Amino acid sequence: MNKDTKKLLIYKLFKNSKKFSIKWSNYFQVYEKIFSSYRNKKIKFVEIGVANGGSLFMWQKYFGKNAKIIGIDLNPRAKKLEKHGFKIYIGNQSNEKFWNYFYKKEGKIDIILDDGGHKNLQQISTVHYSLPHIKDGGKIIVEDTSTSYLKKEFGNPSKYSFINYAKNIVDNIHRRSPLLRKKISFYSKKIFLVEFFESIVVLSIDSRKCFQNKEVSNKAQNEWAIDYRHNEYFEKLKSKFDKKYGLLNKRSFFRRIIRKIFYRNFIFNILDNQKIKKILRDLNN
Ligand SMILES: C[S@@+](CC[C@H](N)C(=O)[O-])C[C@H]1O[C@@H](n2cnc3c(N)ncnc32)[C@H](O)[C@@H]1O
């Protein structure tokens, strides 16, 4: 545990909560970063996975008395915590019907944090069935995403892991780029930002910011800039050939052909990819 974490209000509230709770020590820095702007606001905050209720007390103190703190758990005993002012729903986070019921009762919410069963279907269902019901400016947080790499009990790594699903969301938000010419999906219309922390994924929801992208420029003239991205290899070739044969001088037909090939660039992608392979080897070491 680093000493900065110990100074955080959210950590102090966690330590002093009157009911038992377990969290990973890196989460408190993340909480402070993603939640501080919601403090003392009138929000609806939902946590899946209540257990003894320790975290519910922490959230209530952190967000303040205007926040409505809601817990969801499979365990009917969690209902006891309602006497402390929390609203508790007993249900299964992998069940679509449960979510229909829940959102019918609660309407739109601001933040949902998943600290439930941590299995692929459970985490994916939370995001999928909650997404339509999160207010603009809200968040979906999934904790313990390290389970996407754990074999025992979680059946990962797998094509169907939560982390792979989250990477799919990253692909999906890129659909907003007109360059991709892809159909805008429901996900691309709602999710503005995806953040990956160690064992936590944060989705920031804001349909107002999810417009289809377009290029804009200012009023000044383009004086001399051209796209130099292909020139790395072209210049190399030029310096070799030009000195010997003068084939790539400015007006030559050969130069135009060669340039065209460079701009198609498939050969150069192969060369680039060799270098990238080496970088990836370093990354995965
Ligand atoms: C890690 S504990 C929650 C800890 C709590 N958030 C805390 O910080 O003290 C996980 C909880 O998720 C609940 N849970 C497991 N699978 C679930 C599911 N499919 N739907 C809803 N809750 C589930 C368990 O009953 C358990 O209470």
The ligand as a MOL file (V3000), in Angstrom:
LIG
                    3D

  0  0  0     0  0            999 V3000
M  V30 BEGIN CTAB
M  V30 COUNTS 27 29 0 0 0
M  V30 BEGIN ATOM
M  V30 1 C -16.7930 -9.4900 -3.3310 0
M  V30 2 S -18.3520 -9.6170 -2.5680 0 CHG=1
M  V30 3 C -18.8560 -7.9400 -2.4560 0
M  V30 4 C -18.0670 -7.1600 -1.4850 0
M  V30 5 C -18.6130 -5.8000 -1.1740 0
M  V30 6 N -18.8160 -5.0090 -2.3590 0
M  V30 7 C -17.6430 -5.1140 -0.2540 0
M  V30 8 O -16.8180 -4.3270 -0.7500 0
M  V30 9 O -17.7050 -5.3610 0.9380 0 CHG=-1
M  V30 10 C -19.3100 -10.3020 -3.8250 0
M  V30 11 C -20.7880 -10.3630 -3.5890 0
M  V30 12 O -21.4050 -10.5980 -4.8570 0
M  V30 13 C -22.5310 -11.4090 -4.6700 0
M  V30 14 N -22.8380 -12.0960 -5.9400 0
M  V30 15 C -22.1830 -13.1560 -6.4740 0
M  V30 16 N -22.7520 -13.5070 -7.6430 0
M  V30 17 C -23.7960 -12.6500 -7.8470 0
M  V30 18 C -24.7580 -12.5170 -8.8850 0
M  V30 19 N -24.7890 -13.3440 -9.9410 0
M  V30 20 N -25.6790 -11.5340 -8.7860 0
M  V30 21 C -25.6770 -10.6890 -7.7210 0
M  V30 22 N -24.7670 -10.7820 -6.7050 0
M  V30 23 C -23.8420 -11.7410 -6.7750 0
M  V30 24 C -22.1430 -12.3610 -3.5560 0
M  V30 25 O -23.2900 -12.8540 -2.9070 0
M  V30 26 C -21.2630 -11.4560 -2.6750 0
M  V30 27 O -22.0140 -10.9110 -1.6310 0
M  V30 END ATOM
M  V30 BEGIN BOND
M  V30 1 1 1 2
M  V30 2 1 2 3
M  V30 3 1 2 10
M  V30 4 1 3 4
M  V30 5 1 4 5
M  V30 6 1 5 6
M  V30 7 1 5 7
M  V30 8 2 7 8
M  V30 9 1 7 9
M  V30 10 1 10 11
M  V30 11 1 11 12
M  V30 12 1 11 26
M  V30 13 1 12 13
M  V30 14 1 13 14
M  V30 15 1 13 24
M  V30 16 1 14 15
M  V30 17 1 14 23
M  V30 18 2 15 16
M  V30 19 1 16 17
M  V30 20 1 17 18
M  V30 21 2 17 23
M  V30 22 1 18 19
M  V30 23 2 18 20
M  V30 24 1 20 21
M  V30 25 2 21 22
M  V30 26 1 22 23
M  V30 27 1 24 25
M  V30 28 1 24 26
M  V30 29 1 26 27
M  V30 END BOND
M  V30 END CTAB
M  END
